Amino acid sequence: QVQLVESGGGLVQPGGSLRLSCAASGFTFSAYATNWYRQAPGKERELVARMSSSGALKNYADSVKGRFTISRNSAKTTVYLQMNSLKFEDTAVYYCNWGNVWGQGTQVTVSS
């Protein structure tokens, strides 16, 4: 069964860090780009970070550039989103996406 499972979300204070993980089941992260999206309450889902299928190209939303880093393990079975210097406005449900496969989402809450 092809699926994505996210983990690593939680509650963190402003300025803190979290690392999200997205584990692939039934496939490896190749053939398509892998994306991290997020959706805050009352807002549309937005693309946060993208890694090309080769892993060579990485793109970030302006709002997270310099703070977030997308990466994956050498086996291409897990993709990560390292989030540093978190801000209140980073609060959202974060989703991993590969082709037409979506994870269930993991909640990130930045609060003091």
Secondary structure as UniProt FT lines:
FT   STRAND          3..7
FT   STRAND          10..12
FT   TURN            14..15
FT   STRAND          18..25
FT   STRAND          34..39
FT   TURN            41..42
FT   STRAND          46..51
FT   TURN            53..54
FT   STRAND          58..60
FT   TURN            62..67
FT   STRAND          68..72
FT   TURN            74..75
FT   STRAND          78..83
FT   HELIX           88..90
FT   STRAND          92..98
FT   TURN            99..100
FT   STRAND          101..102
FT   STRAND          106..110
//
